[in-house]
């Protein structure tokens, strides 16, 4: 008999016979005849084609005989002492004899660190996804192997960013994939199902075909007939046949997952053994009184669904793990590889989402509102998130990161790019995107606008771990970039050679649970001051290097230029101006200079208008950047009012003037930063920049007064407003009460002695005179030397 005539053709024969017999027989008789025929064909296929195909005894057993995951020897032991099925040893022989292994496999050198492959099984399983998965499995089966070992391939059912549970999977596609997984062509592979979430519908069938099962606490398997109102008996036969090949799932469970009319019970028999029973067998056990204890897993009227805990307790799942790293530990794998190319969403239209400046509640709300608006949500395949931020709010960053980490559920891509910096909590937003690309010299994590304490990070640790799991990022690295006191090291598994990044506390807890010392500590990783883009790629935090936006669009396959996120143009313009490094300082300098000019010459109007315009633009940019709120604006406004009171209402007091100047400076300082007292290196650097800004503003005040005095008199437009200083000689002339210039050169006689002042007769009048410095006696002749107003200077004649 040719190998093609094997039990793999049982389904087609059964379906043909069912169609022939339905018209003449009742459904239960047709089902019985199909069971007998399938049993006969399986037996013939094993006897004739089994040795040729290299089937194992476990694969060739009658698929309609109950098969539990426990070995026969284990069934005789008490239930409480039955250990869970151990993972297949690393040196387990392949299903086929070693002589049948490819020569390349026999010649392959043993690797120092054992590696496994991870393949994602998207839910629901489509024709395209099934074809890709089968091709990759067959490609892995052809790889050179170490003699005596089977290559471990982990099938990850469902992705973290998808809410699908497998319903909608066509039975034919699930059956085709299950046949390949359990078929002889993949005998060199040890295929492990890794269920991380609920799996229902016909997507359950490939799980039954795997060699081993790993689950998470959130996983569940069952309700295989979710898409079938009235399951066909032939479908149940095929489920039983696939499950019997591996023996992980007993027939009673398979039947209960398909037939909602069956009750599934875990029975503890009189000899202490536990097993799952349903249907007629359950009725017989109850009638015979052979049940010591019963635990109902499903009731009649509902198909059976077993969660992760139940699958582990029933010995169907060999391990319960939380992540791929724990799965690697359970399977003694050093590292996982994903041979498949990254599954790409077809990207035709992209939207550019820019996050510049501090992370604040208002800014994040505005971004979320714009993302949810119909104008941005419709016809957008990808969001390109460009981040240049020092952070500022851990809660708001967490909220936006949660949005981006699950965006793939809507068949959309969220690609992150950091060219300059993503400091503090803003690294969460960047790392939640997939792919996450960085410039090689970008700064990530470390001190930011918000001073994060270890307690802040611990309170959000669960959310950080969830984002890391959704985006497939190292959670320890993310936590270390947020918590400056967290100590992070490289570790190496002494048994498998697997490398990981962890904290000493994590390793201590795991070794205490396992009661073994497997991990050896390596070099520390300093994350307290952040890392560069190149380091992020090396640590697995970032997916690659992109030095410009064109490289990002090329990476995600976007050919068209992305449109910017819809927002008011004036808002985008002000945000763009605010991102210019020296513009805020320039606005303040011009504002204070024109403000002082207006105070020096009230009524000009133009300097006051320019000052108001500059200050308004400065505070608007600060509002959009997230550094200013109403408190800063009120402080600045009160400072201006107090200065005006000092000048025009109560001049000379000084209290209003000094207080107004202090409030003016405080408003500018607080509007330039999100903190009051600096507590980390970033905040100290930001404070120094603000102080230089204040110094420049004060210099501008003085410069404004000086420029007003120098330039205003020479301007034609405002020259008439300036009061020119009068001529000194003219003022002196106007202030004179008498005029004695006509006495210069005349002669006279002293009436009194001049010591040096006295009186002298000149002509017919007596005048008060002053000698040039020498003493002149009474009665001596004198001559008037010069006259200064009413002061007459005389000299004596020799």
C-alpha positions in Angstrom: 0.0 0.0 0.0 1.5 3.4 -0.9 2.3 5.7 1.9 -0.3 8.2 0.7 -3.0 5.7 1.7 -2.6 6.3 5.4 -4.6 7.5 8.3 -4.1 11.0 7.0 -6.7 10.2 4.4 -9.2 9.0 7.0 -11.0 12.4 6.8 -11.6 12.3 3.1 -12.9 8.7 3.2 -15.2 9.5 6.2 -16.6 12.6 4.5 -17.4 10.6 1.4 -19.0 7.8 3.3 -21.1 10.2 5.3 -22.5 11.8 2.2 -23.3 8.3 0.8 -25.0 7.1 3.9 -27.0 10.1 5.1 -29.9 9.5 2.8 -30.4 5.8 4.0 -29.4 5.8 7.6 -30.1 7.8 10.7 -27.3 10.1 11.9 -26.3 7.9 14.9 -26.0 4.8 12.7 -24.0 6.8 10.1 -21.7 8.0 12.9 -21.2 4.4 14.2 -20.3 3.2 10.7 -17.9 6.1 10.2 -16.1 5.2 13.5 -15.7 1.6 12.5 -14.4 2.5 9.0 -12.0 5.1 10.4 -10.6 2.5 12.9 -10.2 0.0 10.1 -8.3 2.5 7.9 -6.0 3.6 10.7 -5.1 0.0 11.5 -4.4 -0.8 7.8 -2.4 2.4 7.5 -0.3 1.6 10.5 0.4 -2.0 9.5 1.3 -1.2 5.9 2.5 2.4 5.8 3.6 2.9 9.4 7.2 1.5 9.1 7.7 3.3 5.8 6.6 6.6 7.3 8.5 6.1 10.5 5.5 6.5 12.8 6.1 6.0 16.5 4.0 3.6 18.5 2.3 6.6 20.2 1.3 8.1 16.9 -0.1 4.8 15.6 -2.3 3.9 18.4 -6.1 3.6 17.9 -7.4 7.3 17.9 -10.6 6.3 19.5 -9.1 4.8 22.6 -8.9 7.2 25.6 -5.4 8.6 25.8 -4.3 10.6 28.9 -1.1 12.6 29.2 0.2 10.3 32.0 2.3 7.2 31.3 0.9 3.8 32.3 3.2 3.6 35.3 1.9 6.9 36.4 -1.7 5.8 36.3 -1.0 3.2 38.9 0.4 5.8 41.3 -1.7 7.8 43.7 -3.0 11.1 42.2 -1.2 13.3 44.8 2.2 11.9 44.0 1.9 12.0 40.2 4.4 14.6 38.9 3.6 16.7 35.9 5.1 15.4 32.6 8.6 16.5 32.5 9.9 18.4 29.5 11.5 16.3 26.9 15.2 15.9 27.7 17.6 17.8 25.6 19.1 14.5 24.3 15.8 12.9 23.5 15.9 10.8 20.4 13.9 12.0 17.4 10.8 10.2 16.4 12.6 8.8 13.3 15.7 6.6 13.8 19.0 8.3 13.8 19.9 6.6 10.6 17.2 8.4 8.8 18.4 11.9 9.9 20.0 14.0 7.2 23.8 13.8 6.9 24.1 17.5 7.5 22.4 17.0 10.8 24.9 14.3 11.8 27.8 16.5 10.9 26.5 19.7 12.6 28.7 20.7 15.6 27.1 20.9 19.0 26.2 24.5 19.9 27.5 25.9 23.2 24.1 27.5 23.9 20.9 25.8 22.8 18.6 28.0 20.8 15.0 27.6 19.9 12.7 29.1 17.4 9.5 31.1 18.0 6.7 31.2 15.4 3.6 33.3 15.9 0.3 31.8 15.0 -2.1 34.7 14.2 -5.7 34.2 15.3 -7.9 33.5 13.5 -5.8 31.2 11.3 -6.3 32.3 7.7 -5.2 30.5 4.5 -2.3 33.0 4.0 -1.2 32.7 7.6 -1.4 28.9 7.5 0.7 28.7 4.3 3.4 30.9 5.8 3.5 28.9 9.0 3.7 25.6 7.2 6.5 26.9 4.9 8.5 28.1 7.9 8.0 24.8 9.8 9.2 22.8 6.8 12.2 25.1 6.4 13.2 24.6 10.0 12.8 20.9 9.6 15.5 20.9 6.9 18.1 22.8 9.1 21.1 20.8 10.3 20.6 19.3 13.7 22.8 17.7 16.4 22.5 14.0 16.3 20.1 12.7 18.9 18.3 16.0 19.4 15.1 17.5 18.0 14.9 21.2 17.3 12.5 23.0 19.6 9.9 25.2 17.9 7.5 27.2 20.0 4.2 28.1 18.4 2.9 31.2 20.1 -0.9 31.2 19.7 -2.1 34.8 19.5 -0.1 38.0 19.8 -0.3 40.3 22.8 -1.6 43.2 20.7 -4.6 41.2 19.3 -7.9 40.7 21.0 -8.9 37.8 18.7 -9.4 34.4 20.3 -9.4 32.1 17.2 -13.1 32.2 16.4 -13.5 32.5 12.7 -10.8 29.9 11.8 -12.0 27.7 9.0 -11.9 24.0 10.0 -10.1 23.0 6.8 -7.2 25.4 7.5 -6.9 24.3 11.1 -7.0 20.6 10.0 -4.3 21.2 7.3 -2.0 22.9 9.8 -2.6 20.2 12.5 -1.8 17.4 10.0 1.5 19.0 9.1 2.4 19.6 12.7 1.8 16.0 13.7 3.0 14.5 10.4 6.3 12.7 9.7 7.7 15.5 7.6 8.4 17.5 10.8 9.8 14.5 12.8 13.0 16.5 13.5 11.1 19.2 15.3 9.8 19.2 18.8 6.8 21.5 18.5 5.6 23.2 21.7 2.3 25.1 21.8 2.5 28.3 23.9 -0.9 29.6 24.7 -0.9 33.1 26.2 -4.6 34.0 25.9 -8.0 32.4 25.4 -8.1 30.2 22.2 -11.5 29.1 20.9 -13.0 27.8 17.7 -11.1 25.5 15.3 -7.8 27.2 16.3 -7.8 24.7 19.1 -7.1 21.8 16.7 -3.4 22.7 16.0 -2.8 22.8 19.7 -4.0 19.2 20.0 -1.4 18.3 17.4 1.7 19.7 19.3 4.2 17.6 21.3 4.0 19.8 24.4 1.9 22.5 25.9 2.9 25.6 27.8 0.3 28.1 29.2 0.1 31.4 31.0 -2.4 32.0 33.8 -4.4 34.1 31.4 -4.7 31.3 28.8 -7.7 29.0 28.2 -8.4 26.3 25.6 -11.8 25.0 24.6 -15.2 25.7 22.9 -13.8 24.2 19.7 -17.3 24.3 18.1 -17.8 28.1 18.7 -18.2 28.6 14.9 -20.4 25.5 14.3 -24.1 25.6 15.4 -24.4 21.8 14.7 -21.0 20.2 14.6 -20.7 17.4 12.0 -19.8 13.9 13.5 -16.9 13.7 11.0 -15.3 16.8 12.5 -15.4 15.1 15.9 -13.7 12.0 14.5 -10.9 14.1 13.1 -10.4 16.0 16.3 -10.1 12.7 18.2 -7.7 11.4 15.6 -5.4 14.4 15.8 -5.5 14.4 19.7 -4.8 10.7 19.8 -1.5 11.1 17.9 0.1 13.1 20.8 -1.9 12.0 23.8 -1.9 15.3 25.5 -5.7 15.8 25.4 -7.9 12.9 26.4 -10.8 12.0 24.1 -13.3 12.9 26.8 -12.0 16.5 26.9 -12.0 16.7 23.1 -15.6 15.5 22.9 -16.7 17.9 25.6 -15.0 20.8 23.8 -17.0 20.0 20.7 -20.3 18.7 22.1 -22.2 21.2 24.4 -24.5 18.3 25.5 -21.7 16.5 27.4 -20.7 17.0 31.0 -17.0 17.0 31.7 -15.9 15.8 35.1 -12.5 15.2 36.7 -13.0 11.9 38.5 -10.8 10.6 41.3 -11.2 6.8 41.3 -11.0 4.5 44.2 -7.3 3.7 43.5 -6.5 7.4 43.7 -6.0 8.1 40.0 -7.5 11.1 38.4 -8.8 11.4 34.8 -11.2 13.3 32.8 -14.4 11.5 31.7 -17.6 12.5 30.0 -20.6 11.0 28.3 -21.4 7.3 28.6 -18.2 6.5 30.5 -19.1 9.0 33.2 -22.5 7.4 33.5 -20.9 4.0 33.9 -18.5 5.2 36.6 -21.3 6.8 38.5 -23.6 3.7 38.1 -20.8 1.4 39.3 -19.9 3.7 42.2 -16.2 3.8 41.2 -15.9 7.6 41.7 -14.3 8.7 45.0 -14.5 12.4 44.2 -15.8 14.4 41.3 -14.9 17.9 40.1 -17.1 19.3 37.4 -15.3 21.2 34.6 -18.2 21.8 32.3 -22.0 21.4 32.5 -24.4 20.1 29.9 -25.4 22.9 27.6 -22.0 24.5 27.4 -18.8 23.3 25.7 -15.8 22.7 27.9 -13.2 25.5 28.3 -10.1 24.8 30.5 -8.1 27.8 31.8 -4.3 27.7 32.4 -4.6 26.5 35.9 -6.9 23.6 35.0 -4.7 22.6 32.1 -1.7 22.5 34.4 -3.5 20.6 37.2 -4.8 18.0 34.6 -1.2 17.4 33.5 -1.9 18.5 29.9 0.3 21.6 30.3 3.8 20.8 31.3 4.5 24.3 32.7 2.7 27.4 33.5 4.9 30.5 32.6 4.5 34.2 32.3 6.7 35.1 29.4 8.9 33.8 26.6 11.9 34.1 29.0 10.2 31.7 31.5 9.3 29.4 28.6 13.0 29.3 27.7 13.9 28.4 31.3 11.3 25.6 31.3 12.5 24.1 28.0 16.2 24.7 28.8 16.6 27.1 25.9 19.4 29.7 25.9 17.8 32.2 23.5 14.8 32.4 21.1 15.0 33.3 17.5 12.2 34.3 15.2 13.0 33.0 11.7 10.0 34.6 10.1 10.2 38.1 8.7 8.3 40.8 10.7 4.7 40.6 9.9 4.0 43.9 8.2 0.7 45.7 8.0 0.1 47.0 4.5 0.9 50.6 4.9 -0.3 53.1 2.3 -1.3 56.2 4.3 0.6 57.4 7.3 0.0 60.1 9.9 2.8 62.0 11.6 2.3 62.4 15.4 4.8 64.8 16.9 5.4 64.9 20.7 7.8 67.8 21.3 8.4 69.3 24.8 7.1 68.2 28.2 4.5 65.5 28.7 1.5 67.0 30.3 -2.1 66.0 30.8 -3.5 68.6 28.4 -1.0 67.7 25.7 -1.7 64.0 25.9 -5.4 64.6 25.9 -5.1 66.8 22.8 -3.1 64.1 21.0 -5.5 61.4 22.0 -8.5 63.5 20.8 -6.8 64.2 17.5 -6.0 60.5 17.0 -9.6 59.5 17.7 -11.1 62.2 15.4 -12.6 60.8 12.2 -10.3 63.0 10.0 -7.2 61.3 11.4 -8.6 57.8 12.2 -10.0 57.1 8.7 -7.7 55.9 6.0 -4.7 55.8 8.2 -2.6 52.6 8.2 0.3 53.8 10.3 1.1 56.4 13.0 4.7 57.6 12.9 5.3 58.9 16.4 8.2 61.4 16.5 9.3 62.0 20.1 11.6 64.8 21.3 10.6 65.2 25.0 12.1 65.3 28.5 9.0 63.6 29.9 7.1 65.3 32.7 4.3 63.0 33.8 4.7 59.3 34.4 0.9 58.7 34.5 0.2 60.5 31.2 3.2 58.8 29.4 1.8 55.5 30.6 -1.6 56.3 29.2 -0.4 57.2 25.8 2.0 54.2 25.8 -0.8 51.9 26.5 -2.7 53.3 23.5 0.3 52.7 21.1 1.2 49.3 22.4 -2.2 47.8 21.4 -2.8 49.8 18.2 -2.1 46.6 16.1 -5.5 45.3 17.2 -7.0 47.8 14.7 -4.7 46.5 12.0 -2.7 49.6 12.2 1.0 50.2 12.8 2.6 52.6 15.4 6.2 53.3 14.6 8.3 55.3 17.0 11.3 57.4 16.2 13.6 59.4 18.5 16.2 61.7 16.9 17.3 63.8 19.8 16.0 62.7 23.2 13.2 60.8 25.0 14.2 61.4 28.6 12.5 60.3 31.8 9.0 58.8 31.5 8.8 59.7 27.7 10.8 56.5 27.0 7.7 54.5 27.8 5.9 56.2 24.8 8.8 55.5 22.5 9.3 51.9 23.6 5.6 51.1 23.2 5.8 51.6 19.5 6.7 48.8 17.0 9.0 49.2 15.3 11.0 51.6 17.6 13.8 53.3 15.7 16.4 55.7 17.1 19.2 57.9 15.9 22.6 56.5 17.0 23.3 59.5 19.2 19.8 60.0 20.7 19.5 60.0 24.5 16.9 57.7 26.0 15.7 57.5 29.6 17.5 58.8 32.6 16.8 62.1 34.5 13.9 64.1 33.0 11.5 66.8 33.7 9.8 64.8 36.4 12.0 63.6 39.3 11.0 59.9 39.5 11.6 58.1 42.8 11.9 54.3 43.2 8.5 54.3 44.9 6.9 56.0 41.9 8.4 53.3 39.6 7.4 50.5 41.9 3.8 51.7 42.0 3.6 51.6 38.2 5.7 48.4 37.8 2.8 46.2 36.8 1.8 48.7 34.0 5.4 48.9 32.9 5.6 45.1 32.7 2.4 45.0 30.7 3.7 47.6 28.1 7.0 45.7 27.9 5.2 42.4 27.2 2.8 44.0 24.7 5.7 45.6 22.8 8.2 42.8 23.4 10.6 45.0 25.2 12.9 44.1 28.2 11.0 45.2 31.2 14.1 45.4 33.4 15.8 47.9 31.1 12.7 50.0 31.0 12.4 50.1 34.8 16.1 50.9 35.1 15.8 53.9 32.7 13.1 55.2 35.0 14.5 54.4 38.4 18.1 55.7 38.9 18.6 53.5 42.0 17.8 50.2 40.3 20.9 48.0 39.9 20.8 46.0 36.6 23.3 43.3 35.5 24.0 40.8 32.8 23.3 37.2 33.8 24.2 33.9 32.2 22.5 30.6 32.7 25.1 28.1 33.7 23.1 25.2 32.2 21.9 26.5 28.9 24.2 29.5 28.3 21.1 31.8 28.0 21.9 35.5 28.6 19.4 37.9 30.2 19.3 41.3 31.9 17.9 41.3 35.4 18.2 42.7 38.9 19.8 40.7 41.8 16.4 40.7 43.5 14.8 39.0 40.5 17.4 36.4 40.3 17.3 35.8 44.1 13.5 35.2 44.0 13.7 32.8 41.0 16.6 30.8 42.6 14.7 30.6 45.9 11.7 29.2 44.0 13.7 26.8 42.0 16.0 26.0 44.9 19.0 26.1 42.5 21.8 28.6 41.7 21.7 28.7 37.9 22.6 32.3 37.1 26.1 33.8 37.2 26.3 37.6 37.5 28.1 39.5 34.8 28.9 43.2 34.2 26.6 45.9 35.5 24.6 48.0 33.2 24.5 51.7 34.1 21.1 53.0 33.2 20.9 55.8 35.8 21.9 58.6 33.3 20.1 57.1 30.3 21.6 55.4 27.3 22.3 56.2 23.7 20.4 55.0 20.7 23.2 52.6 19.8 23.1 51.1 23.3 19.3 50.8 23.1 19.6 48.6 20.0 22.3 46.5 21.7 20.1 45.9 24.8 17.1 45.0 22.7 15.1 48.1 23.7 15.1 49.6 20.1 14.6 47.7 16.8 17.1 49.6 14.7 18.9 52.8 13.7 17.3 55.5 11.6 19.0 58.9 11.3 16.2 60.7 9.5 12.4 60.5 8.9 12.9 59.1 5.4 14.6 56.0 6.8 11.7 55.5 9.2 9.1 55.6 6.4 11.2 53.3 4.3 11.5 50.8 7.2 7.7 50.5 7.5 7.1 50.4 3.8 5.4 53.8 3.5 6.0 55.3 0.1 3.9 58.4 0.4 4.9 61.3 2.7 3.0 61.1 6.0 0.5 63.9 6.7 0.7 65.7 10.0 -1.8 65.0 12.7 -4.8 67.3 12.2 -4.6 70.3 14.5 -5.2 74.0 14.1 -2.5 75.5 12.0 -1.9 78.4 14.4 -1.3 75.9 17.2 1.2 73.9 15.0 2.9 77.2 14.1 3.3 78.3 17.7 4.6 74.8 18.7 7.1 75.0 15.9 8.3 78.4 17.0 8.6 77.1 20.6 10.9 74.3 19.5 13.5 76.9 18.2 16.2 77.0 20.9 16.8 80.7 21.2 13.4 82.1 20.3 12.0 82.2 23.9 15.1 84.1 25.1 14.9 86.5 22.2 11.2 87.2 22.9 11.9 87.9 26.6 14.7 90.2 25.7 12.7 92.2 23.2 9.7 92.2 25.6 11.6 93.6 28.6 13.5 96.1 26.5 10.3 97.6 24.9 8.6 97.4 28.3 11.3 99.6 29.9 11.1 102.0 26.9 7.4 102.4 27.4 7.8 103.0 31.1 10.6 105.6 30.5 8.4 107.5 28.0 4.8 106.8 28.6 2.5 107.5 25.7 4.7 106.1 22.9 2.4 103.1 22.5 4.5 101.2 20.0 7.0 99.8 22.5 4.2 98.8 24.8 2.4 97.0 22.0 5.6 95.1 21.0 6.2 94.2 24.6 2.7 92.8 25.1 3.0 90.8 21.8 6.3 89.3 22.8 5.1 88.3 26.3 1.9 86.8 24.9 3.8 84.7 22.4 6.2 83.6 25.1 3.5 82.4 27.4 1.5 80.8 24.6 4.5 78.7 23.6 5.1 77.8 27.3 1.4 76.7 27.6 1.7 74.4 24.5 5.1 73.1 25.8 3.5 72.2 29.1 5.7 74.3 31.3 3.3 77.1 32.0 -0.1 77.2 33.7 -2.4 79.9 35.0 -0.3 80.4 38.2 2.7 81.6 36.1 0.6 84.0 34.0 -1.1 85.5 37.1 2.3 86.0 38.8 3.7 87.8 35.8 0.6 90.0 35.4 0.6 91.0 39.0 4.3 91.9 38.7 3.5 94.3 35.8 0.7 95.9 37.8 2.8 96.4 40.9 5.6 98.1 38.8 3.0 100.5 37.3 1.7 101.3 40.8 5.2 102.1 41.9 5.8 104.5 39.0 2.5 106.3 38.6 0.6 105.9 41.9 3.0 105.8 44.9 6.4 106.7 43.5 9.4 106.5 45.8 8.1 103.9 48.3 10.0 100.9 46.7 7.8 98.1 48.1 5.6 97.8 45.0 8.6 98.2 42.7 10.7 95.5 44.3 7.8 93.1 44.8 6.6 93.6 41.3 10.1 92.9 39.9 10.3 89.7 42.0 6.9 88.5 40.8 7.8 89.3 37.2 11.0 87.2 37.4 9.2 84.4 39.2 6.5 84.2 36.5 9.2 83.9 33.8 11.2 81.3 35.7 8.2 79.1 36.5 6.9 79.4 32.9 10.2 78.0 31.6 10.3 74.8 33.7 7.9 72.3 35.4 9.6 72.2 38.8 10.3 74.7 41.5 13.4 73.2 43.2 15.7 71.1 41.0 16.3 67.5 42.1 18.1 65.7 39.3 20.8 66.6 36.7 18.3 67.5 34.0 16.5 69.9 36.3 19.8 71.5 37.4 20.7 72.0 33.8 17.3 73.4 33.0 17.5 75.8 36.0 20.8 77.2 34.9 19.3 77.9 31.4 16.4 79.7 33.1 18.7 81.8 35.2 20.7 82.9 32.2 17.4 83.8 30.6 16.5 86.0 33.6 19.9 87.7 33.5 19.4 88.4 29.8 16.0 89.9 30.6 17.4 92.2 33.3 20.1 93.4 30.9 17.4 94.1 28.4 15.6 96.3 30.9 18.7 98.5 31.4 19.5 98.4 27.7 15.9 99.6 26.9 16.4 102.7 29.0 19.8 103.5 27.5 18.5 103.0 23.9 15.5 105.1 24.6 17.8 108.0 25.7 20.2 107.6 22.8 17.9 106.9 19.9 14.6 108.5 20.6 15.7 112.2 20.1 17.0 111.3 16.6 13.9 109.8 15.3 11.6 111.9 13.2 8.4 110.1 14.2 8.9 110.4 18.0 11.4 113.2 18.3 8.7 115.7 19.3 7.9 113.6 22.3 11.3 114.1 23.7 12.1 117.2 25.9 15.5 118.5 24.7 17.9 119.8 27.4 18.2 123.7 27.3 21.5 125.5 26.6 23.6 126.2 29.7 24.7 129.8 28.8 21.1 130.7 28.0 19.8 129.4 31.3 22.5 131.3 33.1 21.7 134.5 31.2 18.0 134.2 32.0 18.6 133.6 35.6 20.6 136.9 36.0 18.8 139.8 37.9 21.3 142.6 36.9 23.7 143.3 34.1 27.2 144.8 34.9 29.0 143.9 31.7 29.4 147.6 30.8 31.8 148.1 33.8 34.5 145.9 32.4 37.7 148.0 32.0 36.4 151.0 34.0 38.4 152.3 37.0 37.4 153.3 40.5 38.5 153.7 44.1 38.0 151.3 47.0 35.6 152.5 49.7 36.6 149.7 52.0 39.5 147.3 52.2 39.2 144.3 49.9 40.0 141.1 51.8 39.2 140.0 49.0 35.6 141.2 49.0 34.6 144.7 49.7 33.1 147.8 48.1 34.4 150.2 45.5 33.2 153.4 43.9 33.0 153.2 40.2 31.7 156.3 38.6 28.9 157.7 40.7 27.8 154.3 42.2 29.2 152.0 44.9 29.4 148.3 44.0 30.2 145.1 45.9 33.3 143.8 44.3 35.8 141.0 44.7 39.6 141.3 44.2 41.4 138.9 42.0 43.0 137.4 45.1 45.3 140.1 46.4 44.4 142.4 49.3 43.7 146.0 48.4 43.6 148.8 51.1 40.9 151.4 51.4 41.2 154.4 49.0 43.4 152.7 46.4 42.5 152.8 42.7 41.1 149.6 41.1 40.2 148.5 37.6 37.2 146.1 36.7 38.8 143.0 35.3 35.6 140.8 34.5 32.0 140.4 35.4 30.1 137.2 36.1 26.4 138.0 36.5 26.3 140.2 39.6 29.9 139.4 40.6 32.5 142.1 39.8 36.1 141.1 39.8 38.7 144.0 40.2 42.4 144.3 40.4 44.5 147.0 42.0 46.6 149.5 40.0 50.3 149.5 40.6 
